[in-house]
Amino acid sequence: MTKPMTKRYVLTSIISLTALWTVSAQSDKSITIHQEIEFNASPQQLYEALLDSKQFTEFSGRPAEISHEVGGAFSLFKGHIIGRNVELVPNERIVQAWRVVTWPEGAYSIVRFELKPQGSGTHLVLDHFGFPEGLHDHLAAGWEENYWSLLKEYFH
């Protein structure tokens, strides 16, 4: 199988799983994290900070390698979080297949960032679903601690 075909197969599989997880997440809200956060930064600034390796490393204080392409891989927080970009709509939406490296092999969740302009800032909506059972509270707190508080400080 050629490399482009493999990439297409992986991306198609992730998109199919996204649809499946969306249905299951909607039927069980306990495995869904929904957070809404206001930032004093434009949608473009947030989009770039979330997808730019250098900026992500700067705001988080930990190494990150992030592709800017659909199907491209990312590794965050010194390789603790890994995944692939499923959908990228510049300055509006980022959807990623996302996993913690200690999760069971092949277990991925879906993370969706929606960026909506609000005055001179942004209203960010996060939906995270399809993660292993029992991790809701830990992951919900992790978004605040490892993303939102650090991004707010970065864009003070």
C-alpha positions as CSV (number, residue, x, y, z in Angstrom):
1,M,0.0,0.0,0.0
2,T,1.4,3.4,-0.9
3,K,2.0,6.1,1.7
4,P,-0.8,8.4,0.5
5,M,-3.3,5.5,0.5
6,T,-2.2,4.6,4.1
7,K,-2.7,8.2,5.2
8,R,-6.1,8.3,3.5
9,Y,-7.1,5.0,5.2
10,V,-6.0,6.2,8.6
11,L,-7.9,9.5,8.1
12,T,-11.0,7.7,6.9
13,S,-10.9,5.4,9.9
14,I,-10.6,8.3,12.3
15,I,-13.5,10.2,10.6
16,S,-15.6,7.0,10.8
17,L,-14.8,6.6,14.5
18,T,-15.6,10.3,15.1
19,A,-19.1,9.8,13.8
20,L,-19.5,6.6,16.0
21,W,-18.1,8.4,19.1
22,T,-20.4,11.4,18.5
23,V,-23.5,9.2,18.6
24,S,-22.3,7.3,21.7
25,A,-21.2,10.5,23.5
26,Q,-24.5,12.1,22.9
27,S,-26.3,9.2,24.5
28,D,-24.0,9.2,27.6
29,K,-23.2,12.7,28.8
30,S,-20.9,11.3,31.6
31,I,-18.3,10.6,29.0
32,T,-18.4,14.0,27.4
33,I,-16.6,17.1,28.6
34,H,-18.1,20.4,27.4
35,Q,-16.4,23.6,28.4
36,E,-16.8,27.2,27.3
37,I,-14.1,29.8,27.9
38,E,-13.6,33.5,27.1
39,F,-10.2,34.7,25.9
40,N,-8.7,38.1,25.3
41,A,-7.3,36.9,22.0
42,S,-8.6,36.7,18.5
43,P,-9.7,33.4,17.0
44,Q,-6.6,33.5,14.8
45,Q,-4.3,33.9,17.8
46,L,-5.9,31.0,19.6
47,Y,-6.0,28.8,16.5
48,E,-2.3,29.4,15.9
49,A,-1.3,28.9,19.6
50,L,-3.1,25.5,19.5
51,L,-1.5,24.4,16.3
52,D,2.0,26.0,16.3
53,S,4.7,23.9,18.0
54,K,6.7,26.9,19.1
55,Q,3.7,28.8,20.6
56,F,2.3,25.7,22.3
57,T,5.6,25.0,23.9
58,E,5.8,28.6,25.0
59,F,2.4,28.8,26.7
60,S,2.5,25.3,28.1
61,G,6.1,25.2,29.2
62,R,6.5,21.7,27.8
63,P,7.7,20.5,24.4
64,A,5.2,20.1,21.6
65,E,5.4,19.0,17.9
66,I,2.3,19.8,15.9
67,S,1.5,19.4,12.2
68,H,-0.6,22.0,10.5
69,E,-2.2,19.5,8.1
70,V,-5.3,17.4,8.2
71,G,-4.1,13.9,9.0
72,G,-0.9,15.3,10.5
73,A,0.3,14.0,13.8
74,F,0.9,15.9,17.1
75,S,2.7,15.2,20.3
76,L,2.1,17.5,23.3
77,F,3.5,17.9,26.8
78,K,6.7,16.0,26.2
79,G,4.9,13.2,24.3
80,H,2.3,12.6,27.0
81,I,-0.6,13.4,24.6
82,I,-0.5,12.3,21.0
83,G,-2.9,12.1,18.1
84,R,-3.8,13.4,14.6
85,N,-5.6,16.4,13.2
86,V,-9.0,15.2,11.8
87,E,-10.4,18.6,10.7
88,L,-8.9,22.0,10.5
89,V,-10.9,25.1,9.6
90,P,-8.5,28.1,9.9
91,N,-9.4,30.4,12.8
92,E,-12.7,28.5,13.4
93,R,-12.4,24.8,14.3
94,I,-9.8,22.2,15.2
95,V,-10.9,18.5,15.6
96,Q,-8.3,16.0,16.7
97,A,-8.1,12.3,17.5
98,W,-6.4,12.6,20.9
99,R,-5.0,10.1,23.4
100,V,-2.9,9.9,26.5
101,V,0.0,7.5,25.9
102,T,-0.9,5.4,29.0
103,W,-4.4,4.6,27.6
104,P,-4.9,1.1,26.2
105,E,-3.4,0.6,22.7
106,G,-5.6,2.1,20.0
107,A,-7.8,4.0,22.4
108,Y,-8.5,7.5,21.0
109,S,-10.9,10.2,22.0
110,I,-12.1,13.2,19.9
111,V,-11.4,16.8,20.9
112,R,-13.2,19.6,19.1
113,F,-12.3,23.3,19.6
114,E,-14.8,25.8,18.2
115,L,-13.5,29.4,18.1
116,K,-16.1,32.1,17.9
117,P,-15.3,35.8,17.7
118,Q,-16.7,37.8,20.6
119,G,-16.0,41.5,20.6
120,S,-12.2,41.8,20.5
121,G,-11.8,38.3,22.0
122,T,-12.9,34.7,21.5
123,H,-15.5,32.4,22.9
124,L,-13.9,29.0,22.8
125,V,-16.1,25.9,23.0
126,L,-14.4,22.6,23.8
127,D,-16.1,19.2,23.4
128,H,-14.1,16.1,24.4
129,F,-15.6,12.7,24.1
130,G,-14.9,9.0,23.6
131,F,-12.3,8.8,26.4
132,P,-11.9,5.7,28.6
133,E,-14.4,5.4,31.4
134,G,-13.5,6.9,34.8
135,L,-11.4,9.8,33.4
136,H,-14.0,12.5,33.1
137,D,-13.1,14.5,36.2
138,H,-9.3,14.1,35.7
139,L,-9.5,15.2,32.1
140,A,-11.9,18.1,32.8
141,A,-9.5,19.5,35.4
142,G,-6.6,18.9,33.1
143,W,-8.1,21.2,30.4
144,E,-8.3,24.0,32.9
145,E,-4.9,23.5,34.4
146,N,-2.9,22.6,31.2
147,Y,-4.7,24.7,28.6
148,W,-7.1,27.5,29.7
149,S,-5.2,29.0,32.6
150,L,-1.9,28.9,30.7
151,L,-3.5,30.4,27.5
152,K,-5.1,33.2,29.5
153,E,-1.8,34.0,31.0
154,Y,-0.1,33.8,27.6
155,F,-2.5,36.2,26.1
156,H,-2.9,38.4,29.2
